[in-house]
Amino acid sequence: MNQRYIHNFIWIPIFIIGFGNVCFGLFWLLHPEPWMLDQIPNEVLIRTSFDTLFSAEINTYLPDYLKVIYRFFGWWIITIGLLIIVYVQITKMGTFLARNSILGVLLFVLIGIIYMVYIFIPKSPFKLILVLQATFWFISAYSSTLIKE
């Protein structure tokens, strides 16, 4: 296969992971009730419904607290996505070190997140996103083995 095409299969999947993170971070950042994006797994984890949780007088301001936490989470995901995009744009994953550095970090993060999701919130609708991100990672990692320095 043409080395140019192989190179595109190295950097484009990682760029897509970064862009996807920015998009998903925006969902958590801008949604009026971001904890409802994954309502079912959250309610399974806390073993009660949000309606029951919010109805207790002591939890009057819990929705405000959750908004702050989820907004912070959204900014964190956006930041990671932007850092991935900038790294890919600057390096174009053109060297062995550039490729293996980002692939190693992303592998570590993906394994950790997949573990957390499958152990603590196995009914999460975001499992599909993790599968897609892992697929993009594998495409990039495999293509990295085909490129000639």
Buried (B, 14 or more C-beta within 10 A) or exposed (E): EEEEEBBBBBBBBBBBBBBBBBEBBBEBBEBEEBBEBBEEBBBBBEEEEBEEBEEEEEBEEBBEEBBEEBBEBBBBBBEBBBEBBEBBEEBBBBEEEBBEBBBEEBBEEBEEBBEEBEEEBEEBEBBEBBEBBBEBBEBBBEBBEEBEE
